[in-house]
Amino acid sequence: MKDDSTTTKVMDSLMPLLTKKMNQETDSTAKAKAQVKMKAMMEMVKTVISKVKEDRLNLYDQYYTQQDIDDMIVFYKSPAGRKYVRITPIITKEIVMKVLKEYLPQMENDKKEIKEEQKEETN
């Protein structure tokens, strides 16, 4: 399935961000632990991606006819389809980066505020 290469491109584009964060560790023990954690995380991600691909195929079988698939193939061979395949990883990377840089830190702050409010309410 063509989407496999999209997933790979997105994962590859995120690796420098993750390794940069890991390399900021100055303590060699902390750096080694971070490397082990990253390797384990990447293995988990690969497992999840594999499961998602299988689920996606099952859902395609459920919702698309062979004619639908044939029409999609025609689209992906068209200039617009090729552009879609080329641009989608870029868009996905930008979305993921925005989530990592903006939304997750905000969620962490919100989570801390909620915990503090709950703590104050119980006192």
Residue pairs with C-beta under 8 A, 6 or more apart in sequence:
1 53
1 56
1 57
2 76
2 85
3 53
3 56
4 53
5 85
6 85
6 88
6 89
6 92
7 49
9 89
9 93
10 89
10 92
10 93
10 96
11 42
11 45
13 89
13 93
14 93
14 96
17 97
17 100
18 38
19 38
22 31
22 34
22 35
22 38
23 31
25 31
25 34
60 69
64 72
74 81
75 81
75 84
76 82
76 84
76 85
